[in-house]
Every structure is written in structure tokens, then in C-alpha cells.
Amino acid sequence: MPPNMPWFVRARLKTRQLMLLIAIDEEGNIHRAAESLAMSQPAASKLLKDLEEMIGVPLFERLPRGMSPTWYGETMIRHARIALASLGEAGAEIEALKGGYAGSVSIGAIAGPAMSLLPTALARVAKEHPDLRVSLLVESSDVLLERLEQNRIDFLVGRLFEGHDKRHLHYQALAEEEICAIARPGHPILALETIDLAELARGSWIVPPEGSVLRHRFELMFRGAGLQPPKQVLSTTALVFISKMLQESDYMAVVPVDVARHYARHDMVRIVPVELSCRMDSFGLITRTDWLLSPGARVVLQALQEAATEVYGTPPAA
């Protein structure tokens, strides 16, 4: 075989070997990994041995109670996931084309742009590409970045923080996200002539879960003013529940301004006339640099970039 052939061709790399690497990583030992792939343990051991001999490095440490990937193994496992996910995407696209569709795209978004940006962009996509199937997941940036790493979404509209691994990510800033407080029409807080933090601290609040950036900044806003954060809080990000709970109680909620305006337009809530200092960082389009987008995903990405220019005044992408 010519020496300039790719290593995986020379190694006669098999998809079963890639599947085995992932299974061992998930199961922790080769016996359970072999069972999950419906193969015998000797066959699994030979597949792994052949791969390690070809690459020339150990991919797993053999421990008394199982197996743990080496640094070489972690690298192979990461690329095995990418390769198998890519093959899965290819199959899904072919099946979609055979079914008369132009492919499928899965994207993620945080709540604010899901209200203000996505409807404009996806309405345009639906009109110009009616056969393209699009699915949308609305979640926090941390959850969406995890889905992106797992190849479960094509790209997302969210934010990156200091702790995120950015080595294989491309970020295009779109806009900053303003935060406000909302309450039901007729809430007692709305009858006050002036509203200060001390009054807000005595109220009942629906807030994001502990550990979230907005929750931390919400509480820090009170502590910075020498006040204790509100004691009666209910933690959730479920917008449908939040809107209903506000109508049924005297709770207030801290949400992105785009979300507040949507519910206020339908007369479901009122925006509390007080400026909150717990602002959020800018958000943007996040794609992977080690992953090629499908033609359908590129169509949706371009539609979002164009819509962002209209909605937020974002400069067109270069």
C-alpha cells in the first residue's frame, strides 16, 4: 500500500472499532462494551488490540476494575464520535432526500433570540425552502453547547463564557440581551409610585436555577446594595409555566426583555417599571470549526445572519 495513503486506510480502520472505542468509554470495561455491541469479548479485544498495534500507542489503561482512556484514547474517542455522527447525518440527509425533503437541520437558541430572531429567520426559510425540516431546542447556553459538542444540534444562538472550551468554536456576536422584571396585570408592585430594590427584595420571584449566570447576577444585584436576595423564590426556565404562574399569583419573574415584550403584547404580563442592573453578556451564532455544516444548515445559518441585521442591526457576515 502506498506510504502516502491516510493512516486509517493503511490500518483498514473499521466502523466497529470506532463504535467499540465509544462503548468502552461509556461502559468502563470491554466486557460490557462487547455486550452492548452484540459481539463476543474475544472479538472486541482483538479489534482493540489490532487498532492499538497499528497506531502504536495504548488507547486505554487496563485497571483492576475496568478501563480508562489514555490521552491518545481520548483523542481517538472524540474523533470517533465526530466520524460516526457525520455518517449518521449523511444517512439522515439521504433518507430525507429520498422522502422528498431537502434535508433536516437541528438548531438551539436561548430564550431571548428564540422570541425575537428565530421566528423572522425560520419564517423566511419555510417560505424559500418548504422541504427543509428544521427542529429548534430552546435551552440555556450551557445545555446547548453540550448538545453541540455531542453533534445533536448543528449550531446555536447563545453566549460563551470564560469557562467554556472555545478551541473548536466560532462565535459571531449578534446583540446584547437586556433583562427586566415582569408581573401579572394588577400586581400590587405596579401601583407603587416608586419601586426600589428593597421593595423588590421583599417580593416573591421566579428565577433561573442555581448555578446559572442570570441567577448569580440577580442575587448579586441585591447583595451589592447591602440587601439580602429575595427569600421566596421558585426556580425554573420554563416560559409556559412562568407566564401561567404569574397570572395565578403575586410572583414576579426576571426574564430577557424580548420575552417580556412578547407576553406583554398579548396582555399576559406587565413589565415592572424598574431598571435592573443584572445585565447579561452579548449572545451570538456559535458554530463548530471542526465540523462541516450541511447545505440545509448553511441555509438556516444565512437566514439567521440576514434576520439579525434587520432585528438587531448586526453588520452582515463577512
N, C-alpha and C positions, 0 to 999 in steps of 0.2 A: 504494500500500500504506500503511495507517495507520502513522503515526510511532511509535505505542506498541507496535508488533509487535516481538518479540525480534529482536536483530540477526541471528541465524542464519537466521531466516525471511526477513528482508529480503535477506540475502546469498544466499538459496537454497543454503545450505550442503549439500554432498553428502558422503555417507559416503566416496566415493572420494577426496575432498580430505583427509579425516581420515586415511585409510589412506596417502595419499601423504606427508603430514607425517611419520608414523611411519617410513615406508620410507626417506625421505631422511635422517632422523636416524640410522637404523640402518646404511644403506649408505654414507652420506657424500657421495654425489653423485646428481644427478637421473637420470642415465643408468641406473645400476644399480637405482635405486628404481623407475623405469618398467618395467624388465625384470622385476623381482620381482612387479609388479602386472599383468604381461602387457598393457602399454599402450605406445604409442609415446612417444618423448621429447618431441616437439612437443605431444602431448596432455597429458602430465604438466606441461610448462612452462606451458601455458595454464591448467590447473587451479590451479596455484600462483599465477600472475600474477593471475587473477581474484580469488582469495581475498585476496591482499595488497592489491589495489586496493580491495576492499570494506572491509577492516579499516582500511586507511590507514596501515599500518606494515609494514616489511620483516620477514619471518619467518625469513629465512636470509641470512647473509653469503655472497656469491659469492667464493670464494677460488680461487687458481691451481690448487689440487689437489682441489677439492671444495667442499662447502657445510657451513657450521656454523650452527646455530640462534642467532638473537639472543635477548635476554631475552624479547621478545614471542613468538618462536618456541617457546622452552622452555615458556612458559605454555600456548600452544596445543597443543603436543605432549602435555603432561601431561594436559590435559583431553580431548584426542582419545583417549588411551589409556583414560581413565575411561569416556568415552562408548561406545567400541567394546566395551570389556569388559562394560559394562552391557547393551548389546544382545546380546552373546554369552550372558550369563547369562539374559536373557529368553528367548532361543531354547532354551537348555538346559532351563529350567523348563517351557516349553510342551511340549517333547518328552517330558520326564519325566511331565507330567500326561497327555499323550496315551497314554503307555505304562502308565498305571495307577499311577504313583508320585506321591508328594506333593511331589516336588522333590528337589534334591540340595544338600548342604552340604559344604564343604571347610574343615577347621579345622587348626590347628597347635598343638603343645604341646612344651614342654621335657620332659626325661625324668622328673623327679620327679612333677609332676602327671599325666603320662601314666600313671604307675603307680597313683597314689593317688586322683585325682579323676575322670579321664576314664571309667574303667570303670563307676563308680557312675552318672554322668550319662548315658552313652550306653546303658547297660542300660535306664534309665528311658525314654529316647527311643525305643528299639527296641520297648519294650512298649506305649507310648502312641501311637506314630506308626510302625507297622511298614512303611509305604510310603515313609518318608523315607530317602533314601540318604545316608549320611554317610561321608566319607573323612577320614582322620587322617594328618598328617605330623608325625613326631617328629624335631625338629632343634634346633639352638641358636637362641637368640633372634635373633641377627643374621640368620641364614638365613631365619627365619620372618618377620621384619619386611620383608625384601626381597621375599618372596613376597606379603606383604600389600600392599605398595606396587604390585606388579605385578598385583594383583587375582587372584592364583592361589589364595588362600585367603580365606575370609570374615572370620575373626578368629582370634586365637590366645591361648594361655595361655603367657605368658613374662615377661620382665623388660625394663625400659627402663633404659638407662644414660645418662650425661651427654652422650655424643657423638651420641645418636640424635636425629633430627629429629622433634620432638613436635608440630609445628604442626597436623597433621591427625589426631592420635591421641587417643583417650580411654583412660585407664588406671584400672582398678578393682582395687585391691590385694586379694589373697586371703590370702597367708600368706608366711612366711619359709621358706627352704629350708636345712635343716641338711645338713652334709657329714660323711661318715665314711670310714673305710678298711675294705676287705673283703679276705679271703684265703680260700683253699680250706680245708676241714676238715683238720686235721693239719698245717697250715703251721707251721714252726718258731717263727715270731713268737708264736704263740698259747701256746707252752709257757713263755714268759718270765713271771717274777713281776711285773716292772715293765717298761713299754715307754716309752722316751723318744724325742725327736726324733733324737738321734744314732743310735739303733738303726734308726729308720725311714729315715734318710738313707743307710744302708748297703744298704738293700733295693732290689729291682727293682720298678718301678712301671708300671702302665698309667694314663696321664694324658690329659686333653683335649689337642687340638692347640695348638701355639704360637699366641699371639695371643688365645686365649680368656681370659675373666676368671678362671675357676677355675684354669687353668694358671698364670697370673700370680700369683694369691694362694697357690697351693700352693708355688711356688718361693719366694715372699716369706716364707712361714712359716718356712722353714729359714734364709734369709738373716737374718731378724730375730733368730734365735737364735745368730747367728755361725757357721752351718754352711753348707756347700755343698749345694745341692739334689741329690737322687739322680742319679747319672750314667747308670745303666741304666734307660732309660725307653722305653716304647712308646706312641705317640700314636694314640688313636682314641676315638670316642664310640659305636662300635657295641656295644650291650649284649650281643647274642647272642655276638659274638666275645669280649668281655671275660669273660663267665661261663665260656665254654669254655676260654679261655686260662688262667684262674685254676685250673681243675680239672687242667690239664695241666702246671702249672709252679709255681714259688715266687714268682710275681709277686703283688703287691698292687695294688689299684686304689682310686682316690679317686672316690666317687660320691655322689649325693644319698641321704639316709637312707631315703627312700621306696623307692628302687630296691634298696638293700641289704636292707631288711626283706623285700621280695618274694622275692629269691633265697634269703635265709636261711630263710624259711618253708618253702621246698622243699628245704632241706638241701643246697643247692648251694654256699653260701659261709658264712663266719662273719664277723661284724662284729668288727674288731680293737678290743679294749677300750682305746682311747686317744682323748682328745678333741683334735680338730684345730681350729686357730684360723682356718683358711682358710674362713670362712663366706661364703655368698652373700647378695646382696640379696633383698628380697622379690620375689615374682612376682605376676602378676595377669592379668585379662582385658584384652586390648588390641583395640579396635575403631577403625574409621576414622570421623571426624566428617564427611568429605566423601563418604560412601558409604552408601546405604540398604541395610540387611540385608533379605534375602528373608524371607518368612514362615517358611520352614523353618529358616533361620539363627537367627531370633529364638527359635524353639522350642528349639534346641540351646543357645543362649546362656542362656536362662532356666533350662534344666535344669542347666547348669554352675553358675549362681549359687545355685540351690537346693542342689545337691550340696555346694558349697563351705561352705555354712552347716553342713551335717552333718559334713563331713570335717574342716574347719579351724576351725569356729566363726566364720566370716566373717559379719558383720552382713548381713541381707538387703539387696539392692539397692533404692535409693530409687525 
